[in-house]
């Protein structure tokens, strides 16, 4: 647990000279998520906030909507042949009466860009499955100058990135620019799941009036996760995909890309950004 970084030997070349030194790398390990004891999915992640990641993932799958849906979240003992615990297997036990979806290890569902669905089918599936369909009616407004300041605030709060340079980040902000939560991970989708999962555990879903900022690009999967959590504004420092824009428009979300310095592109929901 808590294996966020690891040390490795590296040959460092600077100005034509070589030297041997230790280097700090971000840790990456598999996490198997089980639902009621049944294997559901495996994701490569940075250890830490594993319970939040697991329940956040299930929020994005449309399985969970409120903290009362969960009876317990535990690490699975005896995860290896010798019976030791790797802390790489998490089981989410649903509360009595919560329906168990028909989800397999192949994840043959709407949530991933690799699931075989595309275009209109993917958009319809997310719209049908979301527990918080009121994003289009969210009245939040955010001044452009506040939005432009968020990447620097996100970067300043990234503790592990400073040591490794190898992590994505997701930050949850208020419309006034206050940082509510920040998570780092080797996968940006995992960082978002951790943000959503922590909000779920605190009973704060839907995240009405919130702004989610992600490092890197805005994929369909990240927009989908924001929609499923009821987040009205998603901003990214890089480009969105075409399907991500379609989903933002379909759901009434504000989607901003290329948020760098004073510049940005608004792909959907421009009425929420005030100049």
C-alpha positions in Angstrom: 0.0 0.0 0.0 1.2 3.5 -0.6 3.7 2.4 -3.2 3.4 5.6 -5.1 7.1 5.9 -6.2 10.0 3.5 -6.7 13.8 4.0 -7.1 15.7 2.7 -10.0 19.3 3.0 -11.2 19.8 5.2 -14.2 22.8 6.3 -16.3 22.5 10.0 -16.7 24.2 11.9 -19.5 24.6 15.6 -19.3 26.8 17.8 -21.4 28.7 14.8 -22.8 29.4 13.3 -19.5 27.9 10.1 -18.0 27.2 9.3 -14.4 25.2 6.7 -12.4 22.5 7.9 -10.0 19.2 6.7 -8.6 16.0 8.0 -10.1 12.5 8.3 -8.7 9.8 6.7 -10.9 6.1 6.7 -10.5 4.9 3.2 -9.5 2.6 1.3 -11.8 0.8 -1.9 -10.7 -2.4 -3.7 -11.8 -5.6 -3.3 -9.8 -8.3 -6.0 -10.2 -11.7 -4.7 -9.4 -14.3 -7.3 -8.2 -18.0 -6.8 -7.8 -19.7 -9.0 -5.2 -16.6 -11.2 -5.4 -16.7 -11.6 -9.2 -13.8 -10.3 -11.3 -14.9 -7.2 -13.2 -12.0 -5.3 -14.6 -8.3 -4.8 -14.4 -6.6 -1.4 -14.7 -3.0 -0.3 -14.5 -2.8 2.4 -11.8 -0.6 4.2 -9.4 -1.2 2.6 -5.9 -3.2 4.7 -3.6 -6.9 5.7 -3.2 -7.7 2.2 -4.5 -11.1 2.1 -2.8 -12.0 5.5 -4.3 -10.8 4.3 -7.7 -12.9 1.2 -7.5 -16.2 2.9 -6.6 -15.5 5.8 -8.9 -15.1 3.3 -11.7 -18.5 1.8 -10.8 -20.1 5.2 -10.8 -18.9 5.7 -14.3 -20.2 2.3 -15.2 -23.7 3.3 -13.9 -23.6 0.7 -11.2 -23.5 3.1 -8.2 -25.2 6.4 -7.5 -25.1 6.9 -3.7 -22.9 5.8 -0.9 -25.7 3.7 0.5 -25.4 1.4 -2.6 -22.2 -0.1 -1.1 -22.0 -2.5 1.8 -18.2 -2.7 2.0 -15.1 -2.1 0.0 -12.1 -4.4 0.9 -8.8 -5.7 -0.3 -9.0 -9.4 -1.1 -6.9 -11.5 1.2 -5.0 -14.5 -0.2 -4.6 -12.8 -3.6 -1.5 -14.8 -4.4 -0.8 -18.5 -4.4 1.0 -18.4 -1.0 -1.9 -16.5 0.5 -0.3 -13.2 0.9 -2.0 -9.9 0.1 -0.8 -7.9 -2.8 -3.2 -5.0 -2.2 -3.9 -5.2 -5.9 -7.3 -6.8 -5.7 -10.3 -4.8 -4.4 -13.8 -6.2 -3.9 -16.9 -3.9 -3.9 -19.8 -5.6 -2.1 -23.1 -4.1 -3.1 -25.8 -3.3 -0.4 -28.8 -5.6 -0.3 -31.3 -4.8 -3.1 -28.8 -3.0 -5.4 -29.0 -4.7 -8.8 -25.9 -6.4 -10.1 -25.3 -5.5 -13.8 -24.3 -8.0 -16.4 -20.8 -6.9 -16.8 -18.0 -9.3 -17.8 -14.2 -9.1 -17.8 -14.4 -8.1 -21.5 -16.3 -5.0 -20.3 -18.7 -5.4 -23.2 -20.5 -2.3 -22.1 -20.8 1.3 -23.1 -18.1 2.9 -21.0 -14.8 2.3 -22.8 -13.7 3.5 -26.2 -12.6 -0.1 -26.9 -15.9 -1.7 -26.1 -17.0 -2.0 -29.7 -19.6 0.7 -29.6 -19.1 3.9 -31.4 -20.9 7.1 -32.4 -24.6 7.3 -31.8 -24.7 4.0 -29.9 -22.2 5.2 -27.3 -24.0 8.6 -26.9 -27.4 6.9 -26.4 -25.9 4.4 -23.9 -24.4 7.1 -21.7 -27.6 9.2 -21.8 -29.7 6.2 -20.9 -27.4 5.0 -18.0 -26.6 8.3 -16.2 -28.1 8.7 -12.8 -27.7 12.5 -12.9 -29.2 13.8 -16.2 -29.5 17.4 -15.0 -26.1 18.7 -16.3 -27.8 20.8 -19.1 -29.8 22.7 -16.4 -26.8 23.4 -14.2 -26.6 27.2 -13.9 -22.9 27.4 -13.0 -20.9 30.2 -14.6 -17.1 30.6 -14.5 -15.1 33.7 -15.5 -12.6 33.0 -18.3 -9.8 34.5 -16.2 -10.6 32.0 -13.4 -10.6 29.1 -15.7 -7.3 30.2 -17.2 -5.6 30.2 -13.8 -6.6 26.6 -13.0 -3.8 24.7 -14.9 -1.1 26.6 -12.8 -3.0 25.8 -9.6 -3.3 22.1 -10.6 0.4 21.9 -11.5 1.4 23.6 -8.2 -0.5 21.0 -6.2 1.0 18.0 -7.9 3.4 16.6 -5.3 4.4 13.3 -6.9 4.8 14.8 -10.4 7.5 17.1 -9.0 9.5 14.0 -8.1 8.8 11.8 -11.1 7.5 13.8 -14.0 5.4 10.8 -15.0 1.9 11.4 -13.7 -1.4 12.7 -15.0 -3.6 14.7 -12.7 -7.3 15.5 -12.3 -8.4 18.4 -10.2 -11.9 19.3 -9.0 -12.5 23.1 -8.6 -15.3 25.4 -7.7 -16.5 28.0 -10.1 -14.5 30.5 -8.1 -11.3 28.6 -8.6 -11.0 26.9 -5.2 -9.3 23.5 -5.4 -11.6 20.9 -3.8 -9.6 17.7 -4.6 -6.6 16.6 -6.7 -5.6 13.0 -7.6 -2.5 11.8 -9.6 -2.1 8.6 -11.5 -0.3 7.0 -14.4 -3.7 6.9 -16.1 -5.8 10.1 -16.4 -9.0 8.0 -16.4 -7.8 6.5 -13.0 -7.2 10.0 -11.7 -10.7 11.0 -12.6 -12.2 7.8 -11.1 -10.3 8.6 -7.8 -11.8 12.1 -7.8 -15.3 10.8 -8.5 -14.9 7.9 -6.0 -13.8 10.2 -3.2 -16.8 12.5 -3.9 -19.1 9.4 -3.9 -17.7 8.2 -0.6 -18.4 11.7 0.9 -21.9 11.7 -0.4 -21.3 14.6 -2.7 -22.7 13.3 -6.0 -23.8 14.8 -8.3 -21.0 17.3 -8.4 -23.3 20.2 -9.3 -21.5 23.5 -10.1 -18.1 21.8 -10.2 -15.2 22.2 -12.7 -13.1 19.2 -13.6 -9.6 19.9 -15.0 -7.5 17.1 -16.5 -3.9 17.0 -17.7 -3.5 15.9 -21.3 -6.4 15.4 -23.7 -10.2 15.0 -23.2 -11.2 11.6 -24.5 -14.8 10.3 -24.8 -14.1 8.2 -21.7 -13.3 11.2 -19.6 -16.3 13.2 -20.7 -18.4 10.1 -20.0 -17.0 9.8 -16.5 -17.8 13.5 -15.9 -21.3 13.1 -17.2 -21.9 10.1 -15.0 -20.8 12.1 -11.9 -23.0 15.1 -12.8 -20.0 17.5 -13.5 -21.1 20.4 -15.7 -17.7 21.7 -16.8 -14.7 19.7 -18.1 -11.5 21.4 -19.1 -8.3 19.9 -20.6 -4.9 21.3 -21.4 -4.9 19.4 -24.7 -7.3 18.4 -27.4 -10.7 16.6 -27.2 -11.7 13.9 -29.5 -14.6 14.3 -31.9 -16.8 11.8 -29.9 -16.0 13.6 -26.7 -17.3 16.8 -28.2 -20.4 15.0 -29.4 -21.1 13.7 -25.9 -20.6 17.1 -24.3 -23.1 18.6 -26.7 -25.5 15.8 -26.2 -25.4 16.0 -22.4 -25.3 19.8 -22.1 -21.8 19.9 -20.7 -19.3 22.7 -21.1 -16.1 21.3 -22.7 -12.9 23.3 -23.0 -9.7 22.2 -24.6 -6.2 23.6 -25.2 -6.5 25.5 -21.9 -3.0 27.2 -21.8 -2.2 30.5 -20.4 -4.9 33.0 -21.5 -6.0 30.9 -24.4 -8.6 28.1 -24.7 -11.0 26.5 -27.2 -14.6 26.1 -26.1 -16.2 23.1 -27.9 -19.5 23.0 -26.1 -21.5 25.0 -23.6 -19.8 28.3 -24.2 -22.6 30.1 -22.3 -21.1 29.1 -19.0 -17.8 30.8 -19.7 -18.0 34.6 -19.0 -15.6 37.1 -20.5 
